[in-house]
Amino acid sequence: MADVIIDAFGKAFELIFLGTDPEVYNTVGRTLYITGVGTLLACLWGIPIAVLLGLYSFRGKWIIKSFSTALIGVPTVALGTLLYLILSKQGPLGFLGFVYTNNGIILGQAILLTPIIVTFTSNALSTADTQLRDLSRTLGASGFRTNLAIVKETMWSMVLAVSAAFNRGAGELGIALIVGGNIYQETRVLTTSIAVENTLGVFQYALAYALILMAIIIVITLLITLIERWKQREGPLKINYKWLTLKWGG
């Protein structure tokens, strides 16, 4: 068994660093593209929803926040099955032709990642420094400017939410497998490649894909951590008091 593991690692590094199989790199590029666009779409509608939930009060707000938090743990196979039924030819959105396409996976990932961005960002906004709120009001800033200042202050929390969403999208399997169909050279991504190669017993390919996937997630996390440490050394956020002030002293 040890020989099999050592051989698998050797072959995996050969595939990664020597490029003996171009499809490995194609699969990596496809994964980054699908996850990147899916994360971008989730941000497009998720961040405005998060700002609304984090900075404004309205009836039923707690229900929406609770529902969003619960959806973070939704099984990807369940979501993939539901999307397949909706996007199939017999489904209500069958005219889009998204089944067994990269666009279908992108849509599924955008839906999957939205609760992560909404929950993490809205929580950060709602727990923002109350001193900034009081200071803004004291300086005569309007409600819009105050909220904009809070958004700027919590920008780093938004970055962390987006990175967490991207990592979740890169590692999901159910949507890519069910909606994408795992078509070779078309919709196959890293996670589906790992599943297929394991099923076929080609462990060196499965390990290569697994190592690449883990490397992507680790590198992104390390980069964000290094940026955070650098920002901490630069000191706390400096508030632009002139920008906040509308009128002072009448």
C-alpha positions in Angstrom: 0.0 0.0 0.0 2.9 2.4 0.8 4.3 1.8 -2.7 0.9 2.8 -4.2 0.8 6.0 -2.2 4.4 6.9 -3.1 3.8 6.2 -6.8 0.6 8.2 -6.7 2.5 11.2 -5.2 5.2 10.9 -7.8 2.8 10.8 -10.7 0.8 13.6 -9.2 3.9 15.9 -9.1 4.8 14.9 -12.6 1.3 15.9 -13.9 1.4 19.2 -12.0 4.9 20.4 -12.7 5.9 18.7 -15.9 2.5 19.2 -17.7 2.4 15.7 -19.1 -1.4 16.0 -19.4 -2.7 19.4 -20.6 -6.2 18.5 -19.4 -5.0 18.9 -15.8 -4.4 22.6 -16.5 -7.6 22.9 -18.5 -9.5 21.5 -15.5 -7.8 24.0 -13.2 -8.6 26.9 -15.4 -12.2 25.8 -15.8 -12.6 25.5 -12.1 -11.2 28.9 -11.4 -13.4 30.5 -14.1 -16.6 28.9 -12.9 -15.9 29.5 -9.2 -14.8 33.1 -9.9 -17.8 34.1 -11.9 -20.1 32.3 -9.5 -18.6 34.2 -6.6 -18.8 37.5 -8.5 -22.5 36.9 -9.2 -23.2 36.1 -5.5 -21.5 39.3 -4.6 -23.5 41.3 -7.1 -26.8 40.6 -5.3 -25.5 39.3 -2.0 -23.7 42.4 -0.8 -26.7 44.8 -1.4 -28.9 42.4 0.6 -26.3 42.2 3.3 -26.1 46.0 3.5 -29.9 46.2 3.8 -29.9 43.6 6.6 -27.0 44.9 8.4 -27.7 48.7 8.4 -31.5 49.0 8.3 -34.4 47.9 10.5 -37.6 46.6 9.1 -40.3 44.0 9.9 -39.3 40.4 9.3 -35.6 41.1 9.2 -34.7 38.4 11.7 -36.6 35.8 9.6 -34.5 36.7 6.5 -31.2 36.6 8.5 -32.1 33.3 10.1 -33.1 31.8 6.7 -29.8 33.0 5.2 -27.8 31.5 8.0 -29.6 28.2 7.7 -28.9 28.0 4.0 -25.2 28.1 4.6 -25.3 24.4 5.4 -27.5 23.3 2.6 -26.2 20.0 1.0 -24.8 20.7 -2.5 -26.4 17.5 -3.8 -29.8 18.7 -2.6 -29.3 22.0 -4.3 -27.9 20.4 -7.4 -31.0 18.1 -7.7 -33.4 21.0 -7.3 -31.6 23.1 -9.9 -31.5 20.1 -12.3 -35.3 19.8 -12.1 -35.7 23.5 -12.6 -33.2 23.8 -15.5 -34.0 20.6 -17.3 -36.1 20.7 -20.5 -39.2 19.8 -18.6 -38.5 22.5 -15.9 -39.7 26.1 -15.8 -36.2 27.4 -16.8 -35.5 24.7 -19.4 -35.5 27.3 -22.2 -32.1 28.6 -20.8 -30.4 25.4 -21.8 -28.1 25.5 -18.7 -28.2 21.7 -17.9 -24.8 20.1 -18.6 -23.1 23.5 -19.2 -20.6 25.6 -17.3 -23.3 28.3 -17.1 -25.5 25.9 -15.1 -22.7 25.3 -12.6 -22.0 29.0 -12.3 -25.7 29.7 -11.5 -25.8 26.9 -9.0 -22.6 28.1 -7.3 -23.9 31.7 -7.2 -27.0 30.5 -5.4 -24.9 28.3 -3.1 -22.5 31.1 -2.1 -25.1 33.9 -1.6 -26.0 32.9 2.0 -22.4 32.9 3.0 -21.8 36.5 1.7 -25.1 37.8 3.0 -24.7 36.3 6.5 -21.1 37.1 7.1 -21.3 40.6 5.7 -24.6 41.6 7.4 -23.3 40.4 10.8 -20.1 42.5 10.3 -22.1 45.5 9.4 -24.6 45.2 12.3 -21.8 44.8 14.8 -19.7 47.7 13.5 -18.2 50.1 16.0 -21.0 52.1 17.6 -18.5 54.9 18.2 -18.3 55.5 14.5 -22.1 55.8 14.3 -22.2 58.3 17.2 -19.3 60.3 15.8 -20.9 60.5 12.4 -24.1 61.8 13.8 -22.2 64.3 16.0 -20.4 65.7 13.0 -23.7 66.1 11.2 -23.3 63.4 8.7 -26.5 62.2 6.9 -27.7 58.6 7.4 -26.4 57.7 4.0 -22.9 59.0 4.7 -22.9 57.3 8.1 -23.8 53.9 6.5 -21.3 54.4 3.8 -18.6 55.0 6.4 -19.6 51.8 8.2 -19.4 49.9 4.9 -15.9 51.3 4.4 -14.9 50.3 7.9 -16.1 46.7 7.5 -14.6 46.3 4.0 -12.1 43.8 5.3 -14.9 41.6 6.7 -16.5 41.6 3.2 -13.2 40.4 1.7 -13.1 37.5 4.2 -16.7 36.7 3.4 -16.0 36.6 -0.4 -12.9 34.5 0.1 -14.8 32.0 2.2 -17.5 31.9 -0.5 -14.9 31.2 -3.2 -13.3 28.4 -1.2 -16.7 26.9 -0.6 -17.5 27.1 -4.4 -14.1 25.6 -5.4 -14.7 22.6 -3.1 -18.3 21.8 -3.9 -19.2 18.6 -5.8 -23.0 18.1 -5.9 -23.9 21.0 -8.3 -20.9 20.4 -10.6 -21.8 16.7 -10.8 -25.5 16.9 -11.2 -26.1 20.1 -13.1 -22.8 20.1 -15.0 -22.8 16.4 -15.8 -19.0 16.0 -15.4 -18.5 16.1 -19.2 -14.8 15.5 -20.2 -13.1 18.7 -21.5 -16.4 20.6 -21.2 -17.8 20.8 -17.6 -15.4 18.7 -15.6 -13.9 20.6 -12.6 -11.4 19.6 -9.9 -13.9 18.1 -7.5 -15.6 16.0 -10.1 -12.3 14.9 -11.5 -11.2 13.7 -8.1 -14.4 11.7 -7.8 -14.1 10.1 -11.2 -10.5 9.2 -11.0 -11.0 7.6 -7.5 -13.9 5.6 -8.9 -11.7 4.4 -11.8 -8.8 3.6 -9.4 -6.4 6.1 -11.1 -5.2 7.4 -7.8 -2.3 9.5 -9.2 -4.7 11.7 -11.2 -7.1 11.9 -8.3 -4.2 12.9 -6.0 -2.9 15.4 -8.5 -6.3 17.1 -8.7 -6.7 17.0 -4.9 -3.3 18.6 -4.3 -4.0 21.4 -6.8 -7.4 22.1 -5.2 -5.9 22.2 -1.7 -3.1 24.4 -3.0 -5.5 26.9 -4.5 -7.5 27.2 -1.3 -4.4 27.4 0.9 -2.7 30.0 -1.3 -5.8 32.3 -1.3 -6.2 32.0 2.5 -2.5 32.7 3.1 -2.6 35.8 0.8 -5.6 37.2 2.6 -3.9 36.5 6.0 -0.7 38.3 4.9 -2.7 41.3 3.6 -4.6 41.4 6.9 -1.3 41.3 8.9 0.0 44.1 6.7 -3.1 46.2 7.3 -2.8 45.7 11.0 0.8 47.0 11.0 -0.4 50.0 9.1 -2.6 50.8 12.0 -6.4 51.2 12.5 -8.6 52.8 9.9 -8.3 56.5 9.7 -11.7 58.3 9.6 -12.0 61.2 7.2 -13.8 63.7 9.4 -14.2 66.3 6.7 -15.9 63.7 4.5 -18.3 62.9 7.3 -19.1 66.5 8.1 -21.9 68.2 6.3 -22.1 71.4 8.4 -20.4 72.4 11.6 -21.2 75.3 13.8 -24.3 76.3 12.0 
